[in-house]
Amino acid sequence: MATATYNLARFDLVSIRLAVACAQSGSLTAAARDSHLALAAASRRLRELEDALGDPLFERHARGLLPTAAGRVFVKHGLTLLQTMEQLGTELTDLRRGIARHIRLCASSAAISQFLPPLLARYGELHPQVHVDLEEQVSEAVVSTLREGRADVAVFVEGPDTAGLDTHLFREDELVLVLPGKHPLASSKTAIPFADTLDEEWISLTAGAAMLQKQQQAALAANRPLKLRMQVRSFDAVCHMVASSLGIAILPKGASLPIVKTMKLSWRPLADSWAQRRLLVATSGNNSDASIASLVNFLIQPSQNAKAARRKQ
């Protein structure tokens, strides 16, 4: 069976952007307006694009456009291409401004909320020619992003498979129990075993978060179910759910205590050894880029925390 080939030279960026806009709006009229094209020209471009592909990208209905299976694939890759071209333009502009290097850093919420902002600010002062582009993900996704080559440096909570990666200790943190202000478990400040909390309903981050994985493993070891009621994307959202008495949560102490104080919540130490965590910095094992090595060496110096803290005072 012959494999279909496509003339990529016929996929100009205007037409790709038009197809993506059609999928996002469901309307050729709206997509043409957003792409600064006349409706007839937009319709012609879309047809030419479909002819080049040999597949329809959209089903036409009275209410608008619905992407076909081919359309969904095209839009997914079209978005990536448009974002890459946008990044290309940004980096070329930055070169003219004296920024010689972009480093892609992907980090977990725990690293960003507790450690990275003052460090990156200080690094930017020391290396104004380097621009660090930061993306936030849960720890599992952070490692996947690094392995897929979509990040140069990763910072995450120890736990995901790091085989083949070059890893260094970044920092350590502590997980604590976060409770509504008048919750029965808040009556004591002594450390509590996680197993003693499993009658409660839980608020947690989305799948792939290191904290959730630890909770699930500990519940399994205790032969008890984890009553996971809600999953959200940020520590702040977790605390809002706890403040509404929708459940209890486990969060990093350094990130959660300011929110706990503001929302008048309570917290309690955990007695389990896994509540003490290590955060790692990783790069791909075959990376020899001097700029990346410079950033990693800066991040893994514990003294940088103290320096950043002094500068904020």
SELUMBA-883283 format. One record per residue (C-alpha): residue number from 1; residue in one letter; chain; x, y, z. Coordinates in Angstrom, 1 decimal. Each point is the difference from the previous one (the first is absolute). Last residue first. Layout:
SELUMBA-883283
+-----+----+----+--------+--------+--------+
|   i | aa | ch |     c1 |     c2 |     c3 |
+-----+----+----+--------+--------+--------+
| NUM |  A |  A |      X |      Y |      Z |
...
+-----+----+----+--------+--------+--------+
end
This chain:
SELUMBA-883283
+-----+----+----+--------+--------+--------+
|   i | aa | ch |     c1 |     c2 |     c3 |
+-----+----+----+--------+--------+--------+
| 313 |  Q |  A |   14.2 |   42.4 |   52.8 |
| 312 |  K |  A |   -0.2 |   -1.5 |   -3.5 |
| 311 |  R |  A |    3.7 |    0.1 |   -0.6 |
| 310 |  R |  A |    0.7 |   -1.9 |    3.2 |
| 309 |  A |  A |   -2.4 |   -2.8 |   -1.1 |
| 308 |  A |  A |    1.7 |   -0.3 |   -3.3 |
| 307 |  K |  A |    3.4 |   -0.4 |    1.6 |
| 306 |  A |  A |   -1.3 |   -2.5 |    2.5 |
| 305 |  N |  A |   -1.5 |   -2.1 |   -2.7 |
| 304 |  Q |  A |    3.2 |    0.3 |   -2.2 |
| 303 |  S |  A |    2.0 |   -1.6 |    2.8 |
| 302 |  P |  A |   -1.6 |   -3.4 |   -0.9 |
| 301 |  Q |  A |    2.0 |    0.0 |   -3.3 |
| 300 |  I |  A |   -2.0 |   -2.4 |   -2.2 |
| 299 |  L |  A |   -1.6 |    2.8 |   -2.0 |
| 298 |  F |  A |    3.2 |    1.8 |   -1.0 |
| 297 |  N |  A |    1.7 |   -3.2 |   -1.2 |
| 296 |  V |  A |   -3.1 |   -0.8 |   -2.1 |
| 295 |  L |  A |   -0.1 |    3.4 |   -1.6 |
| 294 |  S |  A |    3.7 |   -0.2 |   -0.9 |
| 293 |  A |  A |   -0.4 |   -3.5 |   -1.4 |
| 292 |  I |  A |   -2.8 |    1.2 |   -2.2 |
| 291 |  S |  A |    2.1 |    2.9 |   -1.3 |
| 290 |  A |  A |    3.0 |   -2.4 |   -0.6 |
| 289 |  D |  A |   -2.0 |   -2.4 |   -2.1 |
| 288 |  S |  A |    1.4 |   -3.6 |    0.4 |
| 287 |  N |  A |   -3.3 |   -1.9 |    0.1 |
| 286 |  N |  A |    0.3 |   -3.8 |   -0.4 |
| 285 |  G |  A |   -1.7 |   -1.0 |    3.2 |
| 284 |  S |  A |   -3.0 |    2.2 |   -0.5 |
| 283 |  T |  A |   -0.2 |    2.6 |    2.8 |
| 282 |  A |  A |   -1.3 |   -0.4 |    3.6 |
| 281 |  V |  A |   -0.5 |    2.1 |    3.1 |
| 280 |  L |  A |   -1.4 |   -1.9 |    2.9 |
| 279 |  L |  A |   -2.3 |    0.7 |    3.0 |
| 278 |  R |  A |    0.2 |   -2.2 |    3.0 |
| 277 |  R |  A |   -2.8 |   -0.8 |    2.4 |
| 276 |  Q |  A |   -0.8 |   -0.4 |    3.7 |
| 275 |  A |  A |   -3.6 |   -1.1 |    0.2 |
| 274 |  W |  A |    1.2 |   -3.4 |   -1.1 |
| 273 |  S |  A |    1.2 |   -0.7 |    3.5 |
| 272 |  D |  A |   -3.5 |    0.0 |    1.4 |
| 271 |  A |  A |   -0.8 |    2.0 |    3.2 |
| 270 |  L |  A |   -1.9 |    2.8 |   -1.9 |
| 269 |  P |  A |    0.1 |    3.5 |    1.5 |
| 268 |  R |  A |   -3.3 |    1.9 |    0.6 |
| 267 |  W |  A |   -1.6 |    2.9 |   -1.7 |
| 266 |  S |  A |   -3.0 |    2.3 |    0.7 |
| 265 |  L |  A |   -1.9 |    2.4 |   -2.2 |
| 264 |  K |  A |   -0.5 |    3.7 |    0.5 |
| 263 |  M |  A |    0.0 |    0.8 |   -3.7 |
| 262 |  T |  A |    3.0 |    2.4 |    0.2 |
| 261 |  K |  A |    1.9 |   -2.3 |    2.4 |
| 260 |  V |  A |   -0.6 |   -3.1 |   -2.0 |
| 259 |  I |  A |    1.0 |    1.8 |   -3.2 |
| 258 |  P |  A |    3.3 |    1.1 |    1.6 |
| 257 |  L |  A |    0.5 |   -3.5 |    1.4 |
| 256 |  S |  A |   -0.6 |   -1.8 |   -3.3 |
| 255 |  A |  A |    3.1 |    0.6 |   -2.1 |
| 254 |  G |  A |    2.6 |   -0.7 |    2.7 |
| 253 |  K |  A |   -2.0 |   -2.9 |    1.5 |
| 252 |  P |  A |   -0.5 |   -1.9 |   -3.2 |
| 251 |  L |  A |   -3.6 |   -1.1 |   -0.2 |
| 250 |  I |  A |   -2.2 |   -2.8 |    1.3 |
| 249 |  A |  A |   -3.8 |    0.5 |   -0.1 |
| 248 |  I |  A |   -3.2 |   -0.1 |    1.9 |
| 247 |  G |  A |   -3.6 |    0.0 |   -1.4 |
| 246 |  L |  A |   -2.8 |    2.1 |   -1.2 |
| 245 |  S |  A |    0.1 |    2.1 |    3.1 |
| 244 |  S |  A |   -0.2 |    3.3 |   -2.0 |
| 243 |  A |  A |    3.5 |    0.9 |    1.2 |
| 242 |  V |  A |    1.2 |   -3.4 |   -1.3 |
| 241 |  M |  A |   -1.3 |    0.8 |   -3.5 |
| 240 |  H |  A |    1.7 |    3.5 |    0.1 |
| 239 |  C |  A |    3.2 |   -1.7 |    1.3 |
| 238 |  V |  A |    0.1 |   -2.3 |   -3.0 |
| 237 |  A |  A |   -0.6 |    2.9 |   -2.4 |
| 236 |  D |  A |    3.0 |    1.8 |    1.5 |
| 235 |  F |  A |    2.1 |   -3.1 |   -0.4 |
| 234 |  S |  A |   -0.8 |   -0.1 |   -3.7 |
| 233 |  R |  A |   -1.5 |   -2.3 |   -2.6 |
| 232 |  V |  A |   -3.1 |   -1.6 |    1.6 |
| 231 |  Q |  A |   -1.1 |   -3.5 |    1.0 |
| 230 |  M |  A |   -3.1 |   -0.6 |    2.1 |
| 229 |  R |  A |   -1.5 |   -2.8 |    2.2 |
| 228 |  L |  A |    2.9 |   -2.5 |    0.3 |
| 227 |  K |  A |   -1.0 |   -2.5 |    2.7 |
| 226 |  L |  A |    3.3 |   -1.9 |    0.1 |
| 225 |  P |  A |   -1.0 |   -3.6 |    0.6 |
| 224 |  R |  A |    1.7 |   -2.0 |    2.8 |
| 223 |  N |  A |    2.4 |   -2.9 |   -0.1 |
| 222 |  A |  A |    2.5 |    2.1 |    2.0 |
| 221 |  A |  A |    2.6 |   -0.5 |   -2.8 |
| 220 |  L |  A |   -2.6 |    1.0 |   -2.6 |
| 219 |  A |  A |   -0.8 |    3.2 |    2.0 |
| 218 |  A |  A |    3.8 |    0.7 |    0.1 |
| 217 |  Q |  A |    0.4 |   -0.5 |   -3.8 |
| 216 |  Q |  A |   -3.0 |    2.1 |   -0.8 |
| 215 |  Q |  A |    1.2 |    2.8 |    2.3 |
| 214 |  K |  A |    3.5 |   -0.1 |   -1.5 |
| 213 |  Q |  A |   -1.5 |    0.2 |   -3.5 |
| 212 |  L |  A |   -2.1 |    2.9 |    0.9 |
| 211 |  M |  A |    2.9 |    1.9 |    1.4 |
| 210 |  A |  A |    2.1 |   -0.6 |   -3.1 |
| 209 |  A |  A |   -2.6 |    1.4 |   -2.4 |
| 208 |  G |  A |   -0.6 |   -2.2 |   -3.0 |
| 207 |  A |  A |   -3.8 |    0.1 |    0.3 |
| 206 |  T |  A |   -1.4 |    3.4 |    1.0 |
| 205 |  L |  A |    0.6 |    1.6 |    3.4 |
| 204 |  S |  A |   -1.8 |   -1.1 |    3.1 |
| 203 |  I |  A |   -3.1 |    0.5 |    2.2 |
| 202 |  W |  A |   -0.8 |   -3.0 |    2.3 |
| 201 |  E |  A |   -2.9 |   -1.4 |    1.9 |
| 200 |  E |  A |    0.9 |   -1.3 |    3.5 |
| 199 |  D |  A |   -0.1 |   -3.5 |    1.4 |
| 198 |  L |  A |    3.6 |   -0.3 |   -1.3 |
| 197 |  T |  A |    1.4 |    2.4 |    2.5 |
| 196 |  D |  A |    1.5 |   -2.4 |    2.5 |
| 195 |  A |  A |    2.0 |   -1.8 |   -2.8 |
| 194 |  F |  A |    1.8 |    3.3 |   -0.6 |
| 193 |  P |  A |    1.6 |   -0.2 |    3.5 |
| 192 |  I |  A |   -0.4 |    3.2 |    1.9 |
| 191 |  A |  A |    2.7 |    2.3 |    1.3 |
| 190 |  T |  A |   -1.0 |    2.0 |    3.0 |
| 189 |  K |  A |   -1.8 |    3.3 |   -0.4 |
| 188 |  S |  A |   -3.3 |   -1.1 |    1.5 |
| 187 |  S |  A |   -3.6 |    1.2 |   -0.3 |
| 186 |  A |  A |    0.3 |    0.3 |   -3.8 |
| 185 |  L |  A |   -1.1 |   -3.6 |   -0.5 |
| 184 |  P |  A |   -3.5 |    0.9 |    1.2 |
| 183 |  H |  A |   -0.3 |    2.7 |   -2.8 |
| 182 |  K |  A |   -0.6 |    3.5 |    1.3 |
| 181 |  G |  A |    2.4 |    1.9 |   -2.3 |
| 180 |  P |  A |   -0.5 |   -2.3 |   -3.0 |
| 179 |  L |  A |    3.0 |   -2.2 |   -0.5 |
| 178 |  V |  A |    3.4 |   -0.1 |   -1.7 |
| 177 |  L |  A |    2.2 |   -3.1 |    0.8 |
| 176 |  V |  A |    3.7 |    0.7 |   -0.6 |
| 175 |  L |  A |    2.6 |   -1.0 |   -2.6 |
| 174 |  E |  A |    3.6 |    1.0 |    0.6 |
| 173 |  D |  A |    2.6 |    1.4 |   -2.5 |
| 172 |  E |  A |    3.5 |   -0.7 |   -1.2 |
| 171 |  R |  A |    2.0 |    1.8 |   -2.7 |
| 170 |  F |  A |    1.7 |   -0.5 |   -3.3 |
| 169 |  L |  A |    1.8 |   -3.3 |    0.1 |
| 168 |  H |  A |    1.5 |   -0.8 |   -3.3 |
| 167 |  T |  A |   -1.1 |   -2.2 |   -3.0 |
| 166 |  D |  A |    1.5 |   -0.9 |   -3.4 |
| 165 |  L |  A |   -2.6 |   -2.0 |   -1.8 |
| 164 |  G |  A |    0.3 |   -3.5 |   -1.4 |
| 163 |  A |  A |   -2.3 |   -1.6 |    2.6 |
| 162 |  T |  A |   -1.9 |    2.8 |    1.9 |
| 161 |  D |  A |   -3.2 |   -1.9 |    0.7 |
| 160 |  P |  A |   -2.4 |    2.2 |    1.8 |
| 159 |  G |  A |    0.3 |    0.3 |    3.8 |
| 158 |  E |  A |    2.1 |    3.0 |    1.1 |
| 157 |  V |  A |   -2.0 |    3.2 |   -0.2 |
| 156 |  F |  A |    0.7 |    2.1 |   -3.1 |
| 155 |  V |  A |    2.4 |    2.4 |   -1.7 |
| 154 |  A |  A |    0.6 |   -0.6 |   -3.7 |
| 153 |  V |  A |    2.6 |    1.6 |   -2.3 |
| 152 |  D |  A |    0.1 |    0.2 |   -3.8 |
| 151 |  A |  A |   -3.7 |   -0.5 |   -0.6 |
| 150 |  R |  A |   -2.0 |   -1.2 |   -3.0 |
| 149 |  G |  A |    2.5 |   -2.8 |   -0.8 |
| 148 |  E |  A |   -2.4 |   -2.8 |    0.6 |
| 147 |  R |  A |    1.9 |   -1.2 |    3.0 |
| 146 |  L |  A |   -0.2 |    3.5 |    1.6 |
| 145 |  T |  A |   -3.7 |    0.2 |   -0.5 |
| 144 |  S |  A |   -0.5 |   -3.5 |    1.3 |
| 143 |  V |  A |    1.9 |    1.0 |    3.2 |
| 142 |  V |  A |   -2.1 |    3.0 |    0.6 |
| 141 |  A |  A |   -3.2 |   -2.0 |   -0.8 |
| 140 |  E |  A |    0.7 |   -2.4 |    2.8 |
| 139 |  S |  A |    0.8 |    3.0 |    2.4 |
| 138 |  V |  A |   -3.2 |    2.0 |   -0.7 |
| 137 |  Q |  A |    0.6 |    2.8 |   -2.5 |
| 136 |  E |  A |    1.0 |    3.6 |   -0.1 |
| 135 |  E |  A |    1.9 |    1.5 |   -2.9 |
| 134 |  L |  A |    2.8 |    2.6 |    0.3 |
| 133 |  D |  A |    1.9 |    1.7 |   -2.8 |
| 132 |  V |  A |    3.5 |    1.0 |    1.3 |
| 131 |  H |  A |    1.5 |    2.9 |   -2.0 |
| 130 |  V |  A |    3.8 |    0.2 |    0.0 |
| 129 |  Q |  A |    1.8 |    3.3 |   -1.0 |
| 128 |  P |  A |   -0.8 |    1.5 |    3.3 |
| 127 |  H |  A |    2.0 |   -2.6 |    1.9 |
| 126 |  L |  A |    0.6 |    1.2 |    3.6 |
| 125 |  E |  A |   -3.2 |    1.9 |    0.2 |
| 124 |  G |  A |   -2.0 |   -2.8 |   -1.7 |
| 123 |  Y |  A |    1.5 |   -2.5 |    2.4 |
| 122 |  R |  A |   -1.2 |    2.2 |    2.9 |
| 121 |  A |  A |   -3.6 |    0.1 |   -1.4 |
| 120 |  L |  A |    0.2 |   -3.8 |   -0.7 |
| 119 |  L |  A |    1.0 |   -0.7 |    3.6 |
| 118 |  P |  A |   -2.6 |    2.4 |    1.4 |
| 117 |  P |  A |   -2.8 |   -1.8 |   -1.9 |
| 116 |  L |  A |    1.3 |   -3.6 |    0.3 |
| 115 |  F |  A |   -0.3 |   -1.1 |    3.6 |
| 114 |  Q |  A |   -3.4 |   -0.6 |    1.7 |
| 113 |  S |  A |   -2.8 |    0.5 |   -2.5 |
| 112 |  I |  A |    2.1 |   -0.9 |   -3.1 |
| 111 |  A |  A |    1.6 |   -3.2 |    1.4 |
| 110 |  A |  A |   -3.2 |   -1.3 |    1.5 |
| 109 |  S |  A |   -2.0 |    0.8 |   -3.2 |
| 108 |  S |  A |    2.4 |   -2.2 |   -2.0 |
| 107 |  A |  A |    2.5 |    1.5 |   -2.4 |
| 106 |  C |  A |    0.8 |    0.2 |   -3.7 |
| 105 |  L |  A |    2.8 |    2.3 |   -1.0 |
| 104 |  R |  A |    0.7 |    0.8 |   -3.7 |
| 103 |  I |  A |    3.2 |    2.0 |   -0.4 |
| 102 |  H |  A |    0.0 |    2.9 |   -2.5 |
| 101 |  R |  A |    3.4 |    1.4 |   -0.9 |
| 100 |  A |  A |    1.5 |    3.2 |   -1.5 |
|  99 |  I |  A |   -2.2 |    2.7 |    1.5 |
|  98 |  G |  A |    1.7 |    3.2 |   -1.4 |
|  97 |  R |  A |   -3.2 |    1.7 |   -1.2 |
|  96 |  R |  A |    0.6 |   -1.0 |   -3.6 |
|  95 |  L |  A |    0.3 |   -3.6 |    1.2 |
|  94 |  D |  A |   -3.3 |    0.5 |    1.9 |
|  93 |  T |  A |   -1.7 |    0.7 |   -3.3 |
|  92 |  L |  A |    1.3 |   -3.2 |   -1.5 |
|  91 |  E |  A |   -1.1 |   -1.8 |    3.1 |
|  90 |  T |  A |   -3.5 |    1.3 |   -0.2 |
|  89 |  G |  A |   -0.3 |   -0.7 |   -3.7 |
|  88 |  L |  A |    1.1 |   -3.6 |    0.5 |
|  87 |  Q |  A |   -2.4 |   -0.4 |    3.0 |
|  86 |  E |  A |   -2.9 |    1.1 |   -2.3 |
|  85 |  M |  A |    1.2 |   -2.5 |   -2.6 |
|  84 |  T |  A |    0.0 |   -2.7 |    2.6 |
|  83 |  Q |  A |   -3.4 |    0.9 |    1.2 |
|  82 |  L |  A |   -1.3 |    0.0 |   -3.6 |
|  81 |  L |  A |    1.5 |   -3.5 |   -0.5 |
|  80 |  T |  A |   -1.4 |   -1.4 |    3.2 |
|  79 |  L |  A |   -3.4 |    1.4 |   -0.9 |
|  78 |  G |  A |    0.1 |   -1.5 |   -3.4 |
|  77 |  H |  A |    1.0 |   -3.4 |    1.5 |
|  76 |  K |  A |   -3.2 |   -0.1 |    2.0 |
|  75 |  V |  A |   -2.1 |    1.7 |   -2.7 |
|  74 |  F |  A |    1.1 |   -2.6 |   -2.6 |
|  73 |  V |  A |   -0.8 |   -3.0 |    2.2 |
|  72 |  R |  A |   -3.4 |    1.5 |    0.9 |
|  71 |  G |  A |   -0.7 |    0.7 |   -3.6 |
|  70 |  A |  A |    0.9 |   -3.5 |   -1.1 |
|  69 |  A |  A |   -2.5 |   -1.4 |    2.5 |
|  68 |  T |  A |   -2.5 |    2.5 |   -1.3 |
|  67 |  P |  A |   -0.4 |    3.5 |    1.5 |
|  66 |  L |  A |   -3.5 |    1.5 |    0.3 |
|  65 |  L |  A |   -0.8 |    3.2 |   -1.9 |
|  64 |  G |  A |   -3.1 |    2.2 |    0.3 |
|  63 |  R |  A |   -3.6 |   -0.1 |    1.0 |
|  62 |  A |  A |   -1.3 |   -1.0 |   -3.4 |
|  61 |  H |  A |    2.6 |   -2.7 |   -0.1 |
|  60 |  R |  A |    3.2 |   -0.5 |   -1.9 |
|  59 |  E |  A |    2.2 |   -2.9 |    1.3 |
|  58 |  F |  A |    3.6 |    1.1 |    0.3 |
|  57 |  L |  A |    3.5 |   -1.0 |   -1.0 |
|  56 |  P |  A |   -1.0 |   -1.9 |   -3.1 |
|  55 |  D |  A |    2.8 |   -2.3 |   -1.2 |
|  54 |  G |  A |    2.3 |    0.0 |   -3.0 |
|  53 |  L |  A |    2.5 |    2.2 |    1.9 |
|  52 |  A |  A |    0.6 |    2.4 |   -2.9 |
|  51 |  D |  A |   -3.7 |    0.0 |   -0.9 |
|  50 |  E |  A |   -0.9 |    0.8 |    3.7 |
|  49 |  L |  A |    2.5 |    2.9 |   -0.1 |
|  48 |  E |  A |   -1.4 |    1.2 |   -3.3 |
|  47 |  R |  A |   -3.6 |   -0.1 |    1.4 |
|  46 |  L |  A |    1.1 |    2.0 |    3.1 |
|  45 |  R |  A |    1.8 |    2.6 |   -2.1 |
|  44 |  R |  A |   -3.0 |    0.4 |   -2.2 |
|  43 |  S |  A |   -2.4 |    0.5 |    2.9 |
|  42 |  A |  A |    2.4 |    2.5 |    1.6 |
|  41 |  A |  A |    0.2 |    2.0 |   -3.3 |
|  40 |  A |  A |   -3.8 |    0.0 |   -0.3 |
|  39 |  L |  A |   -0.4 |    1.2 |    3.6 |
|  38 |  A |  A |    2.5 |    2.8 |   -0.4 |
|  37 |  L |  A |    3.0 |   -0.6 |    2.1 |
|  36 |  H |  A |    1.3 |    1.8 |    3.2 |
|  35 |  S |  A |    0.7 |   -3.3 |    1.8 |
|  34 |  D |  A |   -2.5 |    0.9 |    2.8 |
|  33 |  R |  A |   -2.6 |    1.0 |   -2.6 |
|  32 |  A |  A |    0.5 |   -3.2 |   -2.0 |
|  31 |  A |  A |   -0.3 |   -2.1 |    3.1 |
|  30 |  A |  A |   -3.2 |    1.7 |    1.0 |
|  29 |  T |  A |   -1.5 |   -0.5 |   -3.4 |
|  28 |  L |  A |    1.3 |   -3.6 |   -0.2 |
|  27 |  S |  A |   -1.7 |   -0.8 |    3.3 |
|  26 |  G |  A |    0.7 |   -2.8 |    2.5 |
|  25 |  S |  A |    2.0 |    2.6 |    2.0 |
|  24 |  Q |  A |    3.0 |   -2.1 |    1.1 |
|  23 |  A |  A |   -0.1 |   -2.4 |   -3.0 |
|  22 |  C |  A |   -0.4 |    2.8 |   -2.5 |
|  21 |  A |  A |    2.8 |    1.9 |    1.7 |
|  20 |  V |  A |    2.3 |   -3.0 |   -0.3 |
|  19 |  A |  A |   -0.8 |   -0.3 |   -3.7 |
|  18 |  L |  A |    0.6 |    3.8 |   -0.6 |
|  17 |  R |  A |    3.4 |   -0.2 |    1.8 |
|  16 |  I |  A |    1.0 |   -2.9 |   -2.3 |
|  15 |  S |  A |   -1.2 |    2.0 |   -3.0 |
|  14 |  V |  A |    2.0 |    3.0 |    1.0 |
|  13 |  L |  A |    3.0 |   -2.1 |    0.9 |
|  12 |  D |  A |    0.4 |   -1.5 |   -3.5 |
|  11 |  F |  A |   -0.7 |   -3.7 |   -0.4 |
|  10 |  R |  A |    0.8 |   -0.3 |   -3.8 |
|   9 |  A |  A |    3.7 |   -0.6 |    0.7 |
|   8 |  L |  A |   -1.0 |   -3.0 |    2.1 |
|   7 |  N |  A |   -0.8 |   -2.0 |   -3.1 |
|   6 |  Y |  A |   -1.6 |   -3.0 |    1.6 |
|   5 |  T |  A |    0.8 |   -3.7 |   -0.5 |
|   4 |  A |  A |   -2.4 |   -2.9 |    0.3 |
|   3 |  T |  A |    1.5 |   -3.4 |    0.6 |
|   2 |  A |  A |   -0.7 |   -2.6 |   -2.7 |
|   1 |  M |  A |   -1.4 |   -3.4 |    1.1 |
+-----+----+----+--------+--------+--------+
end
